[in-house]
């Protein structure tokens, strides 16, 4: 005896329960909704909050979406036929409160109920980011999150170069870059955003050219200006994470204090000769820069890289670690460096982790309700010679 | 076995190039004093006029900042490492 598809659907509908679109709409937030259509159908529009669980793999993925066999579940497809079969299968598996959406997504739309066209990656993006998508910690959802993220890089120099390159390659959708310097031949030993053809150009223009060529998905926003108490809050407000690759103490304290105002996480990196440091300052969660170093050193005790030198590739190591930390914050994965300072010594080839703590008497972050006044230290003081740069 | 003080590269010019200096175990303040006795130019880099660590230098015993332990009275045991960590701003 043969049975047609319609026969199967009719039999299933006798064994399952259905729910009308209007009733489901009233209880949207209380029910787990599974869209059992194929991914391309889902991409073209779906009920808000629905999880994609294609019929072909429903049995194997249902536990990812529904942990309790008594949980209230509604399944839907285009017209309510495939979902009737899906509901029947879930009942067989032991799920006790499963209903099929009567008339499916078509009726839902016909009744004028709200739905969304979920954003999804294009075929090109799926290819470009395939190694990310393969990682369970990222996947397609994580990649879309990166594409919607906004990171500000302070300084298009030694640290900012690798950080910006890797974050752009990773598909961070908007990358802001603040720097008011121009490309100089002495930068090229470490500042890999730039090249000999760009000498004399503003660093932010050079950076935009390099990053856009690497990944056209990325919108590069440039600020060819010095970060100051007057502009820092307006600039920072536009971003999710700040990557601090400045080359002077005044800017670093300004970054810290502004981030406290706006509660933006700062991925801090610094280098000197063969040594580097990385940490994350998460406002009011972990320590801030002033918890660690309440005051900048006097100029005579704070030689800059311009005076003391820095191994070029060291900035590549430290800036790349900053990119990892920024990506982790955006994706909300892993264990960040909040409260930990990672130090690296290129000569001994050793990494060490030190605990850094929030200072209950910190002049900047002790009182959440009183963020610090934005102070601009005399930049010529901190950097005798080649001052007033953020690079 | 003595304790070891790690000297950052920015200060190694004041320790005749040494990256590590062995000091007797005891209190970290005594260990730092011992270091300064051997390399007097380090004094103003590490300690202020009040004798306390300067505000742009952190001193760690093992993994912990002595400011959150017992300051210069923090105990350093045999074999432990004291890390001097100056603020650095290079980028």
Boltz contact constraints between the chains, C-beta under 6 A:
constraints:
  - contact:
      token1: [A, 155]
      token2: [B, 91]
      max_distance: 6.0
  - contact:
      token1: [A, 157]
      token2: [B, 91]
      max_distance: 6.0
  - contact:
      token1: [A, 158]
      token2: [B, 91]
      max_distance: 6.0
  - contact:
      token1: [A, 159]
      token2: [B, 91]
      max_distance: 6.0
  - contact:
      token1: [A, 245]
      token2: [B, 91]
      max_distance: 6.0
  - contact:
      token1: [A, 246]
      token2: [B, 91]
      max_distance: 6.0
  - contact:
      token1: [A, 247]
      token2: [B, 90]
      max_distance: 6.0
  - contact:
      token1: [A, 247]
      token2: [B, 91]
      max_distance: 6.0
  - contact:
      token1: [A, 248]
      token2: [B, 89]
      max_distance: 6.0
  - contact:
      token1: [A, 249]
      token2: [B, 89]
      max_distance: 6.0
  - contact:
      token1: [A, 252]
      token2: [B, 89]
      max_distance: 6.0
  - contact:
      token1: [A, 270]
      token2: [B, 88]
      max_distance: 6.0
  - contact:
      token1: [A, 270]
      token2: [B, 89]
      max_distance: 6.0
  - contact:
      token1: [A, 270]
      token2: [B, 90]
      max_distance: 6.0
  - contact:
      token1: [A, 271]
      token2: [B, 90]
      max_distance: 6.0
  - contact:
      token1: [A, 272]
      token2: [B, 10]
      max_distance: 6.0
  - contact:
      token1: [A, 272]
      token2: [B, 88]
      max_distance: 6.0
  - contact:
      token1: [A, 272]
      token2: [B, 90]
      max_distance: 6.0
  - contact:
      token1: [A, 273]
      token2: [B, 9]
      max_distance: 6.0
  - contact:
      token1: [A, 274]
      token2: [B, 9]
      max_distance: 6.0
  - contact:
      token1: [A, 275]
      token2: [B, 9]
      max_distance: 6.0
  - contact:
      token1: [A, 293]
      token2: [B, 56]
      max_distance: 6.0
  - contact:
      token1: [A, 293]
      token2: [B, 87]
      max_distance: 6.0
  - contact:
      token1: [A, 294]
      token2: [B, 55]
      max_distance: 6.0
  - contact:
      token1: [A, 295]
      token2: [B, 55]
      max_distance: 6.0
  - contact:
      token1: [A, 295]
      token2: [B, 56]
      max_distance: 6.0
  - contact:
      token1: [A, 297]
      token2: [B, 56]
      max_distance: 6.0
  - contact:
      token1: [A, 297]
      token2: [B, 87]
      max_distance: 6.0
  - contact:
      token1: [A, 305]
      token2: [B, 90]
      max_distance: 6.0
  - contact:
      token1: [A, 310]
      token2: [B, 90]
      max_distance: 6.0
  - contact:
      token1: [A, 354]
      token2: [B, 60]
      max_distance: 6.0
  - contact:
      token1: [A, 354]
      token2: [B, 63]
      max_distance: 6.0
  - contact:
      token1: [A, 355]
      token2: [B, 63]
      max_distance: 6.0
  - contact:
      token1: [A, 355]
      token2: [B, 64]
      max_distance: 6.0
  - contact:
      token1: [A, 357]
      token2: [B, 68]
      max_distance: 6.0
